[in-house]
Amino acid sequence: METLTIHTPFIQLNQALKLLGWVESGAMANEVIDQGLVVVNEVQEYRRRNKLYPGMVIVFEGQTAVIAAE
């Protein structure tokens, strides 16, 4: 499991996917979210700009990451 440390109160889902290096671009992040390939806290997520807060867990293509505060 990876950890994505943020320095703000939240991060948007599409930004998180890009920062984790799971997608090559913001457009690709939006596409995989639109296709329902991303799971947040065990729920399939379709909102590109869903706000992720510390403690939330993202799963994509067998990879898992948790959001952590600085």
N, CA, C and O atoms as a DFTB+ gen file, in Angstrom:
280 C
 N C O
     1  1       0.850      -1.182       0.000
     2  2       0.000       0.000       0.000
     3  2       0.889       1.237       0.000
     4  3       1.835       1.351       0.779
     5  1       0.558       2.154      -0.893
     6  2       1.287       3.421      -0.976
     7  2       0.628       4.464      -0.075
     8  3      -0.522       4.313       0.338
     9  1       1.370       5.507       0.214
    10  2       0.838       6.630       0.975
    11  2       1.021       7.899       0.161
    12  3       2.115       8.177      -0.331
    13  1      -0.043       8.662       0.021
    14  2       0.022       9.955      -0.652
    15  2      -0.173      11.021       0.416
    16  3      -1.273      11.195       0.940
    17  1       0.899      11.728       0.732
    18  2       0.845      12.766       1.759
    19  2       0.456      14.084       1.107
    20  3       1.066      14.520       0.131
    21  1      -0.574      14.710       1.669
    22  2      -1.038      15.990       1.130
    23  2      -0.757      17.114       2.128
    24  3      -0.690      16.894       3.338
    25  1      -0.595      18.315       1.593
    26  2      -0.277      19.483       2.413
    27  2      -1.455      20.443       2.492
    28  3      -1.329      21.555       3.006
    29  1      -2.595      20.008       1.979
    30  2      -3.821      20.793       1.982
    31  2      -4.903      19.970       2.675
    32  3      -4.684      18.786       2.934
    33  1      -6.050      20.546       2.982
    34  2      -7.101      19.776       3.669
    35  2      -7.601      18.581       2.863
    36  3      -7.999      17.570       3.442
    37  1      -7.586      18.686       1.513
    38  2      -8.065      17.593       0.666
    39  2      -7.351      17.646      -0.683
    40  3      -6.659      18.615      -0.997
    41  1      -7.533      16.584      -1.477
    42  2      -7.025      16.544      -2.851
    43  2      -8.126      15.941      -3.715
    44  3      -8.879      15.081      -3.260
    45  1      -8.216      16.391      -4.953
    46  2      -9.223      15.847      -5.857
    47  2      -8.751      14.504      -6.391
    48  3      -7.555      14.282      -6.580
    49  1      -9.705      13.611      -6.632
    50  2      -9.390      12.253      -7.064
    51  2      -8.530      12.225      -8.319
    52  3      -7.536      11.500      -8.370
    53  1      -8.897      13.004      -9.331
    54  2      -8.111      12.966     -10.568
    55  2      -6.680      13.448     -10.351
    56  3      -5.757      12.940     -10.987
    57  1      -6.486      14.412      -9.471
    58  2      -5.144      14.890      -9.145
    59  2      -4.347      13.815      -8.400
    60  3      -3.152      13.639      -8.637
    61  1      -5.018      13.110      -7.511
    62  2      -4.351      12.060      -6.729
    63  2      -3.839      10.950      -7.638
    64  3      -2.715      10.476      -7.472
    65  1      -4.656      10.538      -8.592
    66  2      -4.234       9.477      -9.516
    67  2      -2.988       9.889     -10.290
    68  3      -2.083       9.084     -10.514
    69  1      -2.958      11.137     -10.689
    70  2      -1.811      11.641     -11.444
    71  2      -0.570      11.735     -10.544
    72  3       0.516      11.326     -10.953
    73  1      -0.718      12.261      -9.339
    74  2       0.420      12.380      -8.424
    75  2       0.997      11.026      -8.023
    76  3       2.204      10.890      -7.821
    77  1       0.131      10.033      -7.910
    78  2       0.593       8.687      -7.569
    79  2       1.323       8.030      -8.737
    80  3       2.004       7.021      -8.555
    81  1       1.185       8.594      -9.929
    82  2       1.833       8.028     -11.104
    83  2       1.075       6.850     -11.689
    84  3       1.626       6.088     -12.483
    85  1      -0.185       6.697     -11.302
    86  2      -1.009       5.584     -11.782
    87  2      -1.553       5.853     -13.173
    88  3      -1.931       4.921     -13.882
    89  1      -1.597       7.116     -13.570
    90  2      -2.012       7.510     -14.914
    91  2      -0.993       8.509     -15.436
    92  3      -0.263       9.128     -14.662
    93  1      -0.948       8.662     -16.759
    94  2       0.049       9.541     -17.359
    95  2      -0.375      10.999     -17.428
    96  3       0.467      11.895     -17.499
    97  1      -1.696      11.237     -17.408
    98  2      -2.172      12.605     -17.565
    99  2      -3.505      12.801     -16.858
   100  3      -4.158      11.845     -16.440
   101  1      -3.884      14.058     -16.739
   102  2      -5.171      14.370     -16.142
   103  2      -6.318      13.837     -16.985
   104  3      -7.335      13.393     -16.451
   105  1      -6.152      13.880     -18.311
   106  2      -7.191      13.367     -19.209
   107  2      -7.371      11.864     -19.011
   108  3      -8.494      11.361     -19.014
   109  1      -6.258      11.152     -18.838
   110  2      -6.341       9.708     -18.607
   111  2      -6.986       9.430     -17.254
   112  3      -7.742       8.469     -17.117
   113  1      -6.696      10.259     -16.255
   114  2      -7.312      10.108     -14.936
   115  2      -8.825      10.248     -15.057
   116  3      -9.574       9.434     -14.518
   117  1      -9.267      11.272     -15.761
   118  2     -10.704      11.488     -15.950
   119  2     -11.347      10.308     -16.675
   120  3     -12.466       9.911     -16.353
   121  1     -10.641       9.752     -17.648
   122  2     -11.182       8.633     -18.426
   123  2     -11.369       7.380     -17.560
   124  3     -12.415       6.734     -17.632
   125  1     -10.374       7.034     -16.748
   126  2     -10.507       5.825     -15.923
   127  2     -11.565       6.005     -14.835
   128  3     -12.225       5.044     -14.439
   129  1     -11.722       7.244     -14.352
   130  2     -12.780       7.520     -13.370
   131  2     -14.145       7.383     -14.039
   132  3     -15.057       6.773     -13.481
   133  1     -14.284       7.955     -15.245
   134  2     -15.550       7.866     -15.987
   135  2     -15.937       6.414     -16.271
   136  3     -17.122       6.084     -16.315
   137  1     -14.950       5.555     -16.462
   138  2     -15.195       4.141     -16.757
   139  2     -15.493       3.325     -15.498
   140  3     -15.808       2.139     -15.585
   141  1     -15.395       3.957     -14.336
   142  2     -15.695       3.258     -13.094
   143  2     -14.596       2.328     -12.627
   144  3     -14.863       1.359     -11.917
   145  1     -13.362       2.609     -13.016
   146  2     -12.243       1.734     -12.666
   147  2     -11.579       2.077     -11.339
   148  3     -10.668       1.379     -10.896
   149  1     -12.039       3.159     -10.703
   150  2     -11.428       3.609      -9.449
   151  2     -12.398       3.366      -8.294
   152  3     -13.596       3.624      -8.408
   153  1     -11.863       2.868      -7.185
   154  2     -12.655       2.609      -5.983
   155  2     -12.105       3.472      -4.851
   156  3     -10.899       3.494      -4.605
   157  1     -12.994       4.179      -4.170
   158  2     -12.616       5.008      -3.027
   159  2     -13.388       4.512      -1.818
   160  3     -14.619       4.483      -1.827
   161  1     -12.663       4.122      -0.778
   162  2     -13.294       3.589       0.441
   163  2     -14.308       2.489       0.118
   164  3     -15.424       2.481       0.637
   165  1     -13.893       1.561      -0.750
   166  2     -14.677       0.376      -1.118
   167  2     -15.941       0.691      -1.918
   168  3     -16.839      -0.146      -2.004
   169  1     -16.022       1.898      -2.510
   170  2     -17.169       2.286      -3.333
   171  2     -16.651       2.747      -4.698
   172  3     -15.752       3.583      -4.784
   173  1     -17.235       2.188      -5.763
   174  2     -16.856       2.598      -7.112
   175  2     -17.148       4.086      -7.271
   176  3     -18.244       4.548      -6.954
   177  1     -16.153       4.839      -7.768
   178  2     -16.269       6.297      -7.820
   179  2     -16.300       6.800      -9.265
   180  3     -15.472       6.409     -10.087
   181  1     -17.264       7.669      -9.561
   182  2     -17.399       8.255     -10.888
   183  2     -17.194       9.772     -10.877
   184  3     -17.228      10.406     -11.932
   185  1     -16.984      10.356      -9.703
   186  2     -16.813      11.818      -9.615
   187  2     -15.327      12.155      -9.768
   188  3     -14.508      11.798      -8.922
   189  1     -15.002      12.832     -10.834
   190  2     -13.603      13.178     -11.128
   191  2     -12.979      14.030     -10.029
   192  3     -11.823      13.832      -9.654
   193  1     -13.743      14.963      -9.527
   194  2     -13.200      15.904      -8.545
   195  2     -13.652      15.590      -7.125
   196  3     -13.744      16.478      -6.276
   197  1     -13.931      14.322      -6.883
   198  2     -14.295      13.897      -5.535
   199  2     -13.175      14.309      -4.578
   200  3     -12.002      14.055      -4.849
   201  1     -13.530      14.933      -3.480
   202  2     -12.531      15.384      -2.511
   203  2     -12.092      14.216      -1.632
   204  3     -12.913      13.542      -1.011
   205  1     -10.788      13.995      -1.596
   206  2     -10.213      12.937      -0.773
   207  2      -9.546      13.574       0.439
   208  3      -8.757      14.510       0.313
   209  1      -9.877      13.054       1.605
   210  2      -9.340      13.566       2.865
   211  2      -8.424      12.521       3.496
   212  3      -8.507      11.343       3.147
   213  1      -7.555      12.930       4.416
   214  2      -6.680      11.961       5.077
   215  2      -7.469      10.784       5.651
   216  3      -8.528      10.953       6.256
   217  1      -6.920       9.592       5.442
   218  2      -7.554       8.375       5.918
   219  2      -8.341       7.644       4.837
   220  3      -8.682       6.472       5.002
   221  1      -8.632       8.330       3.729
   222  2      -9.381       7.687       2.645
   223  2      -8.451       6.785       1.837
   224  3      -7.256       7.058       1.717
   225  1      -9.014       5.707       1.283
   226  2      -8.235       4.713       0.547
   227  2      -8.702       4.661      -0.900
   228  3      -9.902       4.628      -1.173
   229  1      -7.732       4.652      -1.840
   230  2      -8.005       4.582      -3.270
   231  2      -7.471       3.248      -3.801
   232  3      -6.382       2.813      -3.427
   233  1      -8.245       2.610      -4.670
   234  2      -7.788       1.380      -5.323
   235  2      -7.985       1.536      -6.827
   236  3      -9.044       1.961      -7.289
   237  1      -6.941       1.183      -7.584
   238  2      -7.003       1.248      -9.054
   239  2      -6.069       0.198      -9.626
   240  3      -4.873       0.199      -9.333
   241  1      -6.605      -0.692     -10.434
   242  2      -5.821      -1.737     -11.114
   243  2      -4.908      -2.499     -10.155
   244  3      -3.733      -2.711     -10.455
   245  1      -5.435      -2.907      -9.020
   246  2      -4.667      -3.705      -8.060
   247  2      -3.714      -2.900      -7.192
   248  3      -3.023      -3.468      -6.346
   249  1      -3.665      -1.602      -7.386
   250  2      -2.818      -0.742      -6.568
   251  2      -3.682      -0.060      -5.522
   252  3      -4.831       0.296      -5.784
   253  1      -3.120       0.118      -4.339
   254  2      -3.853       0.733      -3.239
   255  2      -3.013       1.858      -2.649
   256  3      -1.796       1.742      -2.507
   257  1      -3.694       2.950      -2.308
   258  2      -3.007       4.073      -1.655
   259  2      -3.928       4.665      -0.599
   260  3      -5.150       4.652      -0.741
   261  1      -3.325       5.178       0.450
   262  2      -4.071       5.860       1.508
   263  2      -3.629       7.324       1.505
   264  3      -2.452       7.631       1.311
   265  1      -4.586       8.212       1.722
   266  2      -4.284       9.646       1.804
   267  2      -3.859       9.956       3.231
   268  3      -4.509       9.534       4.187
   269  1      -2.768      10.693       3.369
   270  2      -2.262      11.046       4.691
   271  2      -2.004      12.545       4.763
   272  3      -1.644      13.172       3.766
   273  1      -2.190      13.112       5.946
   274  2      -1.915      14.532       6.159
   275  2      -0.437      14.718       6.454
   276  3       0.227      13.813       6.959
   277  1       0.066      15.895       6.137
   278  2       1.466      16.225       6.399
   279  2       1.786      16.156       7.862
   280  3       2.924      16.406       8.258
